[in-house]
Amino acid sequence: MDIQYLSEYLEYIEIEKGLAQNTIEAYRRDLSEFLDFCHEKGASDIQSIKRTHVNGFILDLREKNYTPRSVVRKIASLRGFFKWLCANEYTKVDPTLTLEQPKLPKRLPKVLSVEEVTEIFSSNLTKEESLIVELLYDCGLRVSELVNLKLDDINANSKYIECFGKGSKERIVPFGKKAQSALKKYLKVRDMIVLQYNITDNKNLFIKDDGKNLTRQDVYNFIRKQGEKIHKHISPHTLRHSFATHLLENGADLRVVQELLGHSDVSTTQLYTHITKKRLKEVYFAINKDS
């Protein structure tokens, strides 16, 4: 089933669009699943895929109890793939062209209170762990941005990070004195690791005690353990959500928060305003129990 088209498309979204590796793998899984389905239903090549195959695939996903969010993501994968196929004249008809995108209720991100964040910070952390928490919460970095930070991306004296987010979009993120202090302490530890393993050519900011680069999974595991201390299931993104929410609660302008987070659309940032309103109601009704 024309696997070369899939390989070429994945190469395109990696090189031309600059998508993260985990996003590319999600596309690979989604599209491979769809192409296998079409092959089973008699489509011998890309050109023979019809709208009925797309509709059948979506129905099959629902019958297999895929979540609505997973179905929406797979539809988005198909749309992007067929748009590219048509643009490159590999096929003449886009079977997803008039496909309706199911609407999903927007989920409010999970957010920690200031007290819970303080409890995480006050726990017994290594120099590396302290810097990780500072950059996730004080700067609102995505975990992929964090693990890909290079030494040259950080200006310790001027207190800012040159960050490359989704689609290699660049933004400048400032940080405070606590993060600056954590950075300087960690760099001394990093210098010792570099000398121990003779890896002076490694420009990654985060290098583990064994000389290997910090991974996304390392950060997820660490943050999950921190969550256990406050009896909550959290991820690195929880600290990013908390960063944005606490800024808005303290009067930060929505557009400023949008820039700090690297959101291309302000409507994504507006989700956090719903959280602050929700928290305001919770506080109000906790005080005014008879209301």
C-alpha positions as CSV (number, residue, x, y, z in Angstrom):
1,M,0.0,0.0,0.0
2,D,2.4,2.7,-1.3
3,I,4.6,2.8,1.9
4,Q,7.0,5.1,0.1
5,Y,4.4,7.9,0.2
6,L,4.2,7.5,4.0
7,S,7.9,7.5,4.4
8,E,8.3,10.6,2.2
9,Y,5.5,12.4,4.1
10,L,7.1,11.6,7.5
11,E,10.4,12.9,6.2
12,Y,8.6,16.1,5.1
13,I,7.0,16.8,8.4
14,E,10.3,16.2,10.2
15,I,12.5,18.3,8.0
16,E,10.2,20.9,6.5
17,K,7.8,21.4,9.4
18,G,10.2,20.7,12.2
19,L,7.8,18.5,14.2
20,A,9.0,16.7,17.3
21,Q,10.0,13.0,17.1
22,N,7.1,11.8,19.3
23,T,4.6,13.7,17.1
24,I,6.1,12.1,14.0
25,E,5.7,8.7,15.6
26,A,2.1,9.4,16.4
27,Y,1.5,10.3,12.7
28,R,3.3,7.1,11.7
29,R,1.0,5.0,13.9
30,D,-2.2,6.8,12.8
31,L,-1.4,6.6,9.1
32,S,-0.1,3.0,9.1
33,E,-3.3,2.0,10.9
34,F,-5.4,3.7,8.3
35,L,-3.5,2.3,5.3
36,D,-3.7,-1.2,6.8
37,F,-7.5,-0.8,7.2
38,C,-7.8,0.4,3.5
39,H,-5.8,-2.5,2.3
40,E,-8.0,-4.9,4.1
41,K,-11.1,-3.2,2.5
42,G,-9.7,-3.7,-1.0
43,A,-7.8,-0.4,-1.7
44,S,-4.7,-1.5,-3.6
45,D,-3.0,1.9,-3.7
46,I,-3.4,5.5,-2.6
47,Q,-5.3,6.5,-5.7
48,S,-8.0,4.0,-4.9
49,I,-8.8,5.2,-1.4
50,K,-12.3,6.7,-1.3
51,R,-14.4,8.7,1.2
52,T,-16.1,5.4,2.1
53,H,-12.7,4.1,3.3
54,V,-12.3,7.1,5.5
55,N,-15.8,6.9,6.9
56,G,-15.4,3.1,7.5
57,F,-12.1,3.8,9.3
58,I,-13.7,6.3,11.7
59,L,-16.6,4.0,12.4
60,D,-14.1,1.2,13.1
61,L,-12.2,3.4,15.6
62,R,-15.4,4.2,17.4
63,E,-16.4,0.5,17.5
64,K,-13.0,-0.2,19.1
65,N,-13.8,2.3,21.8
66,Y,-11.2,4.8,20.9
67,T,-11.7,8.0,22.8
68,P,-13.2,11.0,20.9
69,R,-9.9,12.8,21.4
70,S,-7.9,10.0,19.7
71,V,-10.4,9.9,16.8
72,V,-10.0,13.6,16.3
73,R,-6.2,13.3,16.3
74,K,-6.3,10.5,13.7
75,I,-8.6,12.5,11.5
76,A,-6.2,15.4,11.7
77,S,-3.4,13.0,10.7
78,L,-5.4,11.9,7.6
79,R,-6.2,15.4,6.6
80,G,-2.5,16.5,6.7
81,F,-1.4,13.4,4.8
82,F,-4.0,13.8,1.9
83,K,-3.4,17.5,1.7
84,W,0.3,16.8,1.1
85,L,-0.5,13.9,-1.4
86,C,-2.7,16.3,-3.5
87,A,-0.1,19.1,-3.3
88,N,2.5,16.8,-4.7
89,E,0.1,15.3,-7.3
90,Y,0.4,11.8,-5.9
91,T,-3.4,11.6,-6.0
92,K,-6.1,13.8,-7.5
93,V,-8.8,13.5,-4.9
94,D,-8.7,14.3,-1.2
95,P,-11.3,12.0,0.5
96,T,-11.0,14.0,3.7
97,L,-11.8,17.4,2.1
98,T,-15.3,17.8,3.4
99,L,-14.9,15.6,6.4
100,E,-16.4,17.2,9.5
101,Q,-14.2,17.4,12.6
102,P,-15.9,16.2,15.7
103,K,-16.1,19.0,18.3
104,L,-14.6,18.2,21.7
105,P,-15.3,19.9,25.0
106,K,-12.2,21.8,26.0
107,R,-10.6,20.2,29.0
108,L,-9.3,22.5,31.7
109,P,-5.6,21.8,32.4
110,K,-4.7,20.4,35.8
111,V,-3.1,23.1,37.9
112,L,-1.3,23.1,41.3
113,S,-1.8,25.7,44.0
114,V,1.1,28.0,44.9
115,E,1.3,26.0,48.2
116,E,1.7,22.7,46.3
117,V,4.4,24.1,44.1
118,T,6.2,25.4,47.1
119,E,6.0,22.0,48.7
120,I,7.7,20.4,45.6
121,F,10.4,23.1,45.7
122,S,11.0,22.6,49.4
123,S,11.5,18.8,49.1
124,N,15.1,17.4,49.0
125,L,16.1,17.9,45.4
126,T,19.4,17.5,43.7
127,K,21.0,20.5,41.8
128,E,19.7,19.1,38.5
129,E,16.2,18.4,39.9
130,S,16.0,21.9,41.3
131,L,16.9,23.5,38.0
132,I,14.4,21.2,36.2
133,V,11.5,22.3,38.4
134,E,12.6,26.0,38.2
135,L,12.6,26.0,34.4
136,L,9.3,24.1,34.1
137,Y,7.5,26.4,36.6
138,D,9.5,29.7,36.5
139,C,9.7,29.7,32.7
140,G,6.7,27.5,31.6
141,L,8.9,25.4,29.3
142,R,7.5,22.3,27.6
143,V,9.4,19.1,28.5
144,S,10.7,18.7,24.9
145,E,12.0,22.3,25.1
146,L,13.7,21.6,28.5
147,V,15.6,18.4,27.4
148,N,16.7,20.0,24.2
149,L,18.2,23.1,25.8
150,K,21.8,23.9,24.8
151,L,24.3,25.8,26.8
152,D,24.3,28.6,24.2
153,D,20.5,28.9,24.6
154,I,20.8,30.4,28.1
155,N,22.1,33.8,29.1
156,A,22.7,33.3,32.9
157,N,23.7,36.9,33.6
158,S,20.9,38.6,31.7
159,K,18.5,35.9,32.9
160,Y,16.8,34.8,29.7
161,I,16.4,31.6,27.6
162,E,16.4,31.5,23.8
163,C,13.8,28.7,23.4
164,F,12.8,26.7,20.3
165,G,9.3,25.4,20.6
166,K,6.8,23.6,18.4
167,G,7.7,23.9,14.7
168,S,11.1,25.3,15.7
169,K,9.4,28.6,16.6
170,E,11.8,30.8,18.6
171,R,10.9,32.8,21.6
172,I,12.7,34.6,24.4
173,V,11.8,33.5,28.0
174,P,13.0,35.4,31.0
175,F,13.7,33.8,34.4
176,G,14.2,35.0,37.9
177,K,16.9,35.0,40.5
178,K,15.9,31.6,42.0
179,A,16.3,30.0,38.5
180,Q,19.5,31.9,38.0
181,S,20.9,30.6,41.3
182,A,19.7,27.0,40.5
183,L,21.4,27.2,37.1
184,K,24.8,28.4,38.5
185,K,24.7,25.6,41.1
186,Y,23.9,23.0,38.5
187,L,26.5,24.1,36.0
188,K,29.2,23.3,38.6
189,V,27.8,19.8,38.8
190,R,27.6,19.5,35.1
191,D,31.3,20.6,34.7
192,M,32.3,17.7,36.9
193,I,30.3,15.2,34.9
194,V,31.8,16.5,31.6
195,L,35.3,16.1,33.0
196,Q,34.6,12.7,34.4
197,Y,33.3,11.3,31.1
198,N,35.5,13.5,28.8
199,I,32.4,14.8,26.9
200,T,33.4,18.4,26.4
201,D,31.8,18.4,23.0
202,N,28.3,17.7,24.5
203,K,26.5,21.1,24.4
204,N,23.3,19.9,26.0
205,L,22.4,21.7,29.2
206,F,21.2,18.6,31.0
207,I,23.6,15.7,31.3
208,K,22.9,12.9,33.8
209,D,25.3,11.5,36.4
210,D,26.1,8.7,34.0
211,G,27.2,11.1,31.2
212,K,24.0,10.5,29.1
213,N,21.6,13.3,28.0
214,L,18.5,13.8,30.0
215,T,15.4,12.4,28.3
216,R,11.7,13.3,28.3
217,Q,11.0,10.0,30.2
218,D,13.5,10.9,32.9
219,V,11.7,14.2,33.5
220,Y,8.2,12.5,33.5
221,N,9.4,9.9,36.0
222,F,10.9,12.6,38.3
223,I,7.8,14.9,38.2
224,R,5.5,11.9,38.8
225,K,7.5,11.1,42.0
226,Q,7.3,14.7,43.1
227,G,3.5,14.5,42.6
228,E,3.3,11.5,44.9
229,K,4.7,13.6,47.7
230,I,1.6,15.9,47.4
231,H,-0.7,13.0,46.6
232,K,-1.4,14.1,43.1
233,H,-0.8,12.6,39.6
234,I,1.1,15.3,37.8
235,S,3.3,15.7,34.7
236,P,5.8,18.3,33.5
237,H,3.0,20.0,31.7
238,T,1.2,20.5,35.0
239,L,3.9,22.9,36.1
240,R,3.6,24.7,32.8
241,H,-0.1,25.0,33.3
242,S,0.5,26.2,36.9
243,F,3.0,28.8,35.7
244,A,0.4,30.3,33.2
245,T,-2.5,30.2,35.7
246,H,-0.5,31.9,38.5
247,L,0.7,34.6,36.2
248,L,-2.9,35.4,35.2
249,E,-4.1,35.3,38.8
250,N,-1.5,37.9,39.6
251,G,-2.7,40.3,36.9
252,A,-0.4,39.4,34.0
253,D,-1.7,40.4,30.5
254,L,-3.1,37.5,28.5
255,R,-1.0,38.5,25.4
256,V,2.2,38.5,27.5
257,V,1.4,35.0,28.8
258,Q,0.7,33.9,25.3
259,E,4.2,35.0,24.2
260,L,5.8,33.4,27.2
261,L,4.1,30.0,26.5
262,G,4.8,30.2,22.8
263,H,1.1,29.8,21.8
264,S,0.5,30.8,18.2
265,D,-3.3,31.3,18.9
266,V,-4.4,33.3,21.9
267,S,-7.5,31.1,22.2
268,T,-5.2,28.4,23.6
269,T,-4.0,30.7,26.3
270,Q,-7.6,31.8,27.1
271,L,-8.2,28.3,28.6
272,Y,-6.2,29.5,31.6
273,T,-8.6,32.4,32.2
274,H,-11.4,29.8,32.7
275,I,-9.3,28.1,35.3
276,T,-8.8,31.4,37.2
277,K,-12.5,32.0,37.2
278,K,-13.2,28.5,38.3
279,R,-10.7,28.8,41.2
280,L,-12.2,32.2,42.1
281,K,-15.7,30.5,42.4
282,E,-14.2,27.7,44.6
283,V,-12.6,30.2,47.0
284,Y,-15.8,32.3,47.1
285,F,-18.1,29.4,47.9
286,A,-15.6,27.9,50.4
287,I,-15.8,31.2,52.3
288,N,-19.5,31.8,51.7
289,K,-20.9,28.3,52.3
290,D,-24.5,29.5,52.5
291,S,-24.4,31.2,49.1
